[in-house]
């Protein structure tokens, strides 16, 4: 009877330790995720084109537009990690290649390419996506 009681005590103790470890690990990852969401990232939009119009997410979450870009264009803004940012460019008349790129803290977050007259290219993501660890 003593042996069975010790067996159950060990089993309960083991279960409690596992629950504590899993709870601690869950708390750690939850805190890490929350910190990434709250962290402020510098987002840099880059468009490479010869003649295009650009639309991008502004800091209020709306869209701003720049028309008649004749050469490469860049814009840097600050966003929280969980903000959805988008970048869109459209060729105006020629068949040149256009490239859109979004960087978060100087790490490439997203990129896309299109070619042709009137081609539209867009890309987007959340700045916190650069944190893969």
Buried (B, 14 or more C-beta within 10 A) or exposed (E): EEEEEEEEEEEEEEEEEEEEEEEEEEEEEEEEBEEBBEBEBEBBBBBBBBBBBBBBBBEEEEEEEBEEBEEEBEBEBEBBBBBEBBBBBBBBEBEBBBBBBBBBBEEEBBBBEBEEEEBBBBBBBBBBBBBEE
